[in-house]
Amino acid sequence: MDRWLEIHDRVRFAESFLTDRDSKPWSVRKYQRESLESYAMRKVHCDGRDVGKTTEIEIIALWAAAAMPNREMLIATQCEHHLFPLMHRIARRFETTEAFESAVVESKRSPSWFFRFKNGFVLWGRIAGPRGMNFQGMHVDLQIVEEAQEMSETAWGELYQALNGDGRRWVYGVPNGRRDTFYRMSQMRDAEQYNWPSKKNPEFTKAKDAELTRLYGGRGSTGYLHRVLGQHGTPAHGVFDLDAYLDCVDEGVPFQEVWVGEEDAFWVPASVGQGEYYLGCDLGYARDPSEFVVYRAEEPHFVNVLRVHLEGVNYAKQQEVIEELDRAYEFRGIGIDCGNNGRAVAHNLMAIGLEWCDKVYAIDFGSAIDLDPLPDGAVERRPIKQFMTELLQGRMAERSIVFPRLADREAQYASHTYRVGDRGNLVHEKGNDHLIDADRCAVLRRWMDTRENGAVALGVRLEGF
């Protein structure tokens, strides 16, 4: 009886077979117990960050391997960015826990995660893929959906069909304001509902709360409501169609990626072929990273060939990196987000000489741009950030932009949202969108270089020059 309870009761199971990061027997937090022991057919978590969702999924995966012989389980995410750390963590448990290391008879990590056990249990780990195609043909008894707020609507449609009629679906996410499938699931009365705000974590201190309050802009801000309190808050909308983005991803496109730290030397990673190249830059320093993206114009396509990610790199070194890239690529144009960080770098580059003045455009994301006159002679003036966003959306819709497979970018495009302000204006959520902003700068700089009348767009200027 004790052995049966040890497997049936997930808390006892975890305490018996798992250890924490200090190699001590794992112990459940009081608020985790009810969800961990649940056998509900449908369960939905709307939580803040860092409350133990991933640990619960990890425990369920190991428990299922022992308690669900001849059954199949799927762990699903929209992006590889979220799947890999979770599945790697579970795989490490299988490999280092004595009770499981000899039970695995087959394991694969590519093209998707797969584990088969002696008792016939099978565990899958898959990302959705374009329009949820990676879930097609699956028939599992238990579905775990991680980072559910980023799952596309078409991917949900395929997930529904991938669950057996008597199967269980347990969903875990952090609200982002969108009124989508995840939101609707969180309102379902026939599903167990959980809300774990970050404050439930005993390691969440007053100092941590104060820091997050400052970073998110107050306890009433959308970032705080979503990521700390785990609440949906004011309705928000996805900026980009994720399926359209995925349609533009080409895993075969030649692409290189360089990460540069404060002490790292930088070099251009490979020889550069002939072509018209453009550079988009989103500059950060202390807390925020910097992102440089290089695109080659092969009209009708605009192809991303290089990403340079910089962490903790000062402005002088960022300027040196841009100059080194220009020596290799001989850019036709460079677009730089001229927030407080970018303005100084753009100023110094343009001070080098007239060639740099023609090449560099410092883009104030809060400014407006004058477009070509309308038939009646009126000039349309648009918020420049919205216009850049529309350029990206248009290229994705017509599949004239080509992205490599890049987990960071996919996660950013999946989670980027906006809300409608009091005056009907669009307010984009501030957050992890540095690659998107670099892409915005690159596509605008190309548009400026090729607009029909060849004129310089008003409102795209470095103030003070």
Buried (B, 14 or more C-beta within 10 A) or exposed (E): EEEEEBBEBBBBBBBBBBBEEEEEEBEBBEBBEEBBEBEBEBBBBBBBBBBBBBBBBBBBBBBBBBBBEEBBBBBBBBBBBBBBEBBEBBBEBBEEBEEBEEBBEEBEEEEBBBBBBEBEBBBBBBBBBBBBEBBEEBEBBBBBBBBBBBBBBBBBEBBEEBBBEEBBBBBBBBBBBBEBBBBEBBEEEEBBBBBBBBBBBEEBEEEBBEEBBEEBEEEEBBBBBBBBBBBBBEEBEBBBBBBBBBBBBBEEBEBEEBEBEEEBEBEBEEEBEEBBBBBBBBBBBEEBBBBBBBBBBEEEBBBBBBBBBBBBBEBEBBBEBBEBBBEBBEBBBBBBBBBEBBBBBBBBBBEEEEEBBEBBBBBBBEBBBBBEEEEEEEEEEBBBBBBBBEBBBEBBEEEBBBBBBBBBBBBBBBBBBBBEEEEEEBBBBEBBBBBBBBBBBBBBBBBBBEEEEEEEBEBBBBEEE
